[in-house]
Amino acid sequence: MQHSDYISGYMAIGEVLKTMSILPQSFTISKQEFFDQPLTQLTSGGVKYTRAPLAARGSATCSM
């Protein structure tokens, strides 16, 4: 691997990091939109999680 290849690869990583630094804000917005949706189920790795509606939070007991 030549030195110039290393430099250009490093610059490319820098560009990726620059674009990735924008993501947390948009992720926060999309996460808020997700919680505003009426969906109460999301699947993660085949495991099903059920989320109680916002009105039931606090008074409802969580059964595992």
DSSP file (Angstrom, degrees, kcal/mol; ACC not computed):
  #  RESIDUE AA STRUCTURE BP1 BP2  ACC     N-H-->O    O-->H-N    N-H-->O    O-->H-N    TCO  KAPPA ALPHA  PHI   PSI    X-CA   Y-CA   Z-CA
    1    1 A M              0   0    0      0, 0.0     2,-0.1     0, 0.0     0, 0.0   0.000 360.0 360.0 360.0 125.1    0.0    0.0    0.0
    2    2 A Q     >  -     0   0    0      1,-0.1     4,-1.9     4,-0.0     5,-0.1  -0.377 360.0-115.1 -81.7 161.1    1.5    3.3   -1.1
    3    3 A H  H  > S+     0   0    0      1,-0.2     4,-2.3     2,-0.2     5,-0.1   0.873 116.0  54.3 -63.1 -37.2    1.5    6.4    1.1
    4    4 A S  H  > S+     0   0    0      1,-0.2     4,-2.6     2,-0.2    -1,-0.2   0.869 106.2  52.6 -66.8 -35.4   -0.8    8.3   -1.3
    5    5 A D  H  > S+     0   0    0      2,-0.2     4,-2.4     1,-0.2    -1,-0.2   0.901 109.1  50.1 -63.8 -40.0   -3.3    5.4   -1.1
    6    6 A Y  H  X S+     0   0    0     -4,-1.9     4,-2.3     2,-0.2    -2,-0.2   0.914 111.1  48.7 -64.2 -42.6   -3.2    5.7    2.6
    7    7 A I  H  X S+     0   0    0     -4,-2.3     4,-2.4     2,-0.2    -2,-0.2   0.938 112.8  46.6 -63.5 -46.8   -3.8    9.5    2.5
    8    8 A S  H  X S+     0   0    0     -4,-2.6     4,-2.1     1,-0.2    -1,-0.2   0.880 112.9  50.3 -66.0 -36.4   -6.7    9.2    0.1
    9    9 A G  H  X S+     0   0    0     -4,-2.4     4,-2.1     2,-0.2    -1,-0.2   0.898 110.5  49.7 -65.6 -39.2   -8.3    6.5    2.2
   10   10 A Y  H  X S+     0   0    0     -4,-2.3     4,-2.0     2,-0.2    -2,-0.2   0.888 110.0  50.7 -65.9 -38.6   -7.9    8.6    5.3
   11   11 A M  H  X S+     0   0    0     -4,-2.4     4,-2.0     2,-0.2    -2,-0.2   0.890 108.4  52.5 -65.3 -39.0   -9.5   11.6    3.5
   12   12 A A  H  X S+     0   0    0     -4,-2.1     4,-2.2     1,-0.2    -2,-0.2   0.906 108.4  50.3 -63.7 -41.1  -12.4    9.4    2.4
   13   13 A I  H  X S+     0   0    0     -4,-2.1     4,-2.6     1,-0.2    -1,-0.2   0.892 108.0  54.3 -62.5 -39.0  -12.9    8.3    6.1
   14   14 A G  H  X S+     0   0    0     -4,-2.0     4,-2.0     1,-0.2    -1,-0.2   0.890 107.6  49.7 -61.3 -39.6  -12.9   11.9    7.1
   15   15 A E  H  X S+     0   0    0     -4,-2.0     4,-2.2     2,-0.2    -1,-0.2   0.912 110.5  50.0 -65.4 -42.0  -15.6   12.6    4.6
   16   16 A V  H  X S+     0   0    0     -4,-2.2     4,-2.5     1,-0.2    -2,-0.2   0.924 110.6  49.6 -61.5 -44.3  -17.7    9.8    5.9
   17   17 A L  H  X S+     0   0    0     -4,-2.6     4,-1.5     1,-0.2    -1,-0.2   0.871 108.7  53.6 -63.7 -35.7  -17.3   11.0    9.5
   18   18 A K  H  < S+     0   0    0     -4,-2.0     4,-0.3     1,-0.2    -1,-0.2   0.919 112.3  43.2 -64.9 -42.6  -18.3   14.5    8.4
   19   19 A T  H >X S+     0   0    0     -4,-2.2     3,-1.1     1,-0.2     4,-0.5   0.852 111.6  55.1 -71.9 -32.4  -21.5   13.2    6.9
   20   20 A M  H >< S+     0   0    0     -4,-2.5     3,-0.9     1,-0.2    -1,-0.2   0.791  94.3  68.2 -69.9 -25.9  -22.1   10.9    9.8
   21   21 A S  T 3< S+     0   0    0     -4,-1.5     4,-0.3     1,-0.3    -1,-0.2   0.683  95.5  57.0 -69.1 -14.1  -21.9   13.8   12.3
   22   22 A I  T X> S+     0   0    0     -3,-1.1     4,-1.1    -4,-0.3     3,-0.8   0.769  89.9  78.4 -80.8 -26.8  -25.2   15.1   10.8
   23   23 A L  H <X S+     0   0    0     -3,-0.9     4,-3.0    -4,-0.5     5,-0.3   0.832  77.0  65.2 -57.9 -43.0  -27.1   11.9   11.5
   24   24 A P  H 3> S+     0   0    0      0, 0.0     4,-2.1     0, 0.0    -1,-0.2   0.868 103.3  48.9 -53.5 -38.5  -27.8   12.3   15.3
   25   25 A Q  H <> S+     0   0    0     -3,-0.8     4,-1.9    -4,-0.3    -2,-0.2   0.961 114.9  42.7 -64.0 -50.4  -30.1   15.3   14.7
   26   26 A S  H  X S+     0   0    0     -4,-1.1     4,-2.5     1,-0.2    -1,-0.2   0.834 112.5  55.6 -66.3 -30.4  -32.1   13.6   12.0
   27   27 A F  H  X S+     0   0    0     -4,-3.0     4,-2.6     2,-0.2    -1,-0.2   0.896 104.9  52.5 -66.9 -38.8  -32.1   10.4   14.0
   28   28 A T  H  X S+     0   0    0     -4,-2.1     4,-2.1    -5,-0.3    -2,-0.2   0.913 111.0  47.4 -61.5 -42.2  -33.7   12.3   16.9
   29   29 A I  H  X S+     0   0    0     -4,-1.9     4,-2.5     2,-0.2    -2,-0.2   0.942 113.8  46.1 -64.5 -47.2  -36.4   13.6   14.6
   30   30 A S  H  X S+     0   0    0     -4,-2.5     4,-2.1     1,-0.2    -2,-0.2   0.844 111.1  53.4 -67.2 -31.6  -37.1   10.2   13.1
   31   31 A K  H  X S+     0   0    0     -4,-2.6     4,-2.2     2,-0.2    -1,-0.2   0.900 108.8  49.3 -67.9 -38.9  -37.1    8.7   16.6
   32   32 A Q  H  X S+     0   0    0     -4,-2.1     4,-1.5     1,-0.2    -2,-0.2   0.922 110.8  49.7 -63.8 -43.3  -39.7   11.2   17.7
   33   33 A E  H  X S+     0   0    0     -4,-2.5     4,-0.8     1,-0.2    -1,-0.2   0.879 108.9  54.1 -61.2 -37.0  -41.8   10.4   14.6
   34   34 A F  H >< S+     0   0    0     -4,-2.1     3,-0.7     1,-0.2    -2,-0.2   0.914 108.7  46.8 -64.2 -42.7  -41.4    6.8   15.5
   35   35 A F  H 3< S+     0   0    0     -4,-2.2    -1,-0.2     1,-0.2    -2,-0.2   0.750 108.1  57.2 -73.3 -21.7  -42.8    7.3   19.0
   36   36 A D  H 3< S+     0   0    0     -4,-1.5    -1,-0.2    -5,-0.2    -2,-0.2   0.672  88.1  97.7 -78.8 -16.4  -45.6    9.4   17.7
   37   37 A Q  S << S-     0   0    0     -4,-0.8    -3,-0.0    -3,-0.7     0, 0.0  -0.392  82.6-125.3 -72.0 150.0  -46.8    6.5   15.5
   38   38 A P  S    S+     0   0    0      0, 0.0    -1,-0.1     0, 0.0     2,-0.1   0.523  72.6 121.6 -72.6  -3.8  -49.6    4.3   16.7
   39   39 A L        -     0   0    0     -5,-0.2    -2,-0.0     1,-0.1     3,-0.0  -0.373  37.1-179.9 -62.1 134.4  -47.4    1.2   16.3
   40   40 A T        +     0   0    0     -2,-0.1    11,-3.9     1,-0.1     2,-0.4   0.417  58.8  66.2-114.2  -1.7  -47.0   -0.6   19.5
   41   41 A Q  E     +A   50   0A   0      9,-0.2     2,-0.4     2,-0.0     9,-0.2  -0.961  48.9 173.2-124.5 138.4  -44.8   -3.5   18.3
   42   42 A L  E     -A   49   0A   0      7,-1.6     7,-1.9    -2,-0.4     2,-0.5  -0.993  22.0-141.1-137.4 141.1  -41.3   -3.6   17.0
   43   43 A T  E     -A   48   0A   0     -2,-0.4     2,-0.5     5,-0.2     5,-0.2  -0.839  16.8-176.9-101.7 132.9  -39.3   -6.7   16.3
   44   44 A S  E >  S-A   47   0A   0      3,-2.4     3,-1.7    -2,-0.5    -2,-0.0  -0.941  73.9 -23.3-130.8 110.2  -35.6   -6.8   17.1
   45   45 A G  T 3  S-     0   0    0     -2,-0.5     3,-0.1     1,-0.3    -1,-0.1   0.846 124.5 -53.1  60.4  36.3  -33.7   -9.9   16.1
   46   46 A G  T 3  S+     0   0    0      1,-0.3     2,-0.4     0, 0.0    -1,-0.3   0.307 112.6 118.7  84.2 -10.3  -36.8  -12.0   16.1
   47   47 A V  E <   -A   44   0A   0     -3,-1.7    -3,-2.4     2,-0.0     2,-0.6  -0.762  58.9-138.8 -91.3 134.6  -37.8  -11.0   19.6
   48   48 A K  E     -A   43   0A   0     -2,-0.4     2,-0.5    -5,-0.2    -5,-0.2  -0.815  16.8-169.5 -99.5 124.8  -41.1   -9.2   19.8
   49   49 A Y  E     -A   42   0A   0     -7,-1.9    -7,-1.6    -2,-0.6     2,-0.5  -0.930   6.9-155.6-109.7 133.5  -41.4   -6.2   22.1
   50   50 A T  E     -A   41   0A   0     -2,-0.5     2,-0.5    -9,-0.2    -9,-0.2  -0.929   5.2-157.3-109.2 131.5  -44.8   -4.7   22.8
   51   51 A R        -     0   0    0    -11,-3.9     3,-0.1    -2,-0.5    -2,-0.0  -0.915  17.0-128.4-109.0 127.8  -45.0   -1.1   23.9
   52   52 A A        -     0   0    0     -2,-0.5     5,-0.1     1,-0.1    10,-0.0  -0.386  37.2 -92.4 -68.6 149.2  -48.0    0.1   25.9
   53   53 A P    >>  -     0   0    0      0, 0.0     3,-1.2     0, 0.0     4,-0.6  -0.213  39.4-107.7 -56.4 155.1  -49.8    3.2   24.6
   54   54 A L  G >4 S+     0   0    0      1,-0.3     3,-1.0     2,-0.2    -2,-0.1   0.825 117.7  59.5 -59.0 -33.3  -48.6    6.5   26.1
   55   55 A A  G 34 S+     0   0    0      1,-0.2    -1,-0.3     3,-0.1     4,-0.2   0.816 103.9  51.1 -65.9 -29.5  -51.8    6.8   28.2
   56   56 A A  G <> S+     0   0    0     -3,-1.2     4,-2.1     2,-0.1     3,-0.3   0.560  83.1 115.3 -85.8  -6.9  -51.1    3.5   29.9
   57   57 A R  T << S+     0   0    0     -3,-1.0     2,-0.5    -4,-0.6     4,-0.1  -0.399  79.9  14.2 -69.0 136.9  -47.6    4.4   30.9
   58   58 A G  T  4 S+     0   0    0      2,-0.4    -1,-0.2    -2,-0.1    -2,-0.1  -0.315 125.5  55.3  98.3 -50.2  -47.0    4.7   34.6
   59   59 A S  T  4 S+     0   0    0     -2,-0.5     2,-0.2    -3,-0.3    -2,-0.2   0.748  92.6  82.9 -87.5 -23.8  -50.2    3.0   35.7
   60   60 A A  S  < S-     0   0    0     -4,-2.1    -2,-0.4     1,-0.0     2,-0.3  -0.563  75.2-133.3 -83.6 143.4  -49.7   -0.2   33.8
   61   61 A T        -     0   0    0     -2,-0.2     2,-0.7    -4,-0.1    -2,-0.1  -0.737  17.5-127.8 -92.9 145.2  -47.5   -2.9   35.1
   62   62 A C        -     0   0    0     -2,-0.3     2,-0.6     2,-0.0    -1,-0.0  -0.826  19.2-159.2 -96.4 117.0  -45.0   -4.5   32.9
   63   63 A S              0   0    0     -2,-0.7    -2,-0.0     1,-0.1     0, 0.0  -0.853 360.0 360.0 -98.1 122.8  -45.2   -8.3   32.7
   64   64 A M              0   0    0     -2,-0.6    -1,-0.1     0, 0.0    -2,-0.0   0.430 360.0 360.0 -92.8 360.0  -42.1  -10.0   31.5
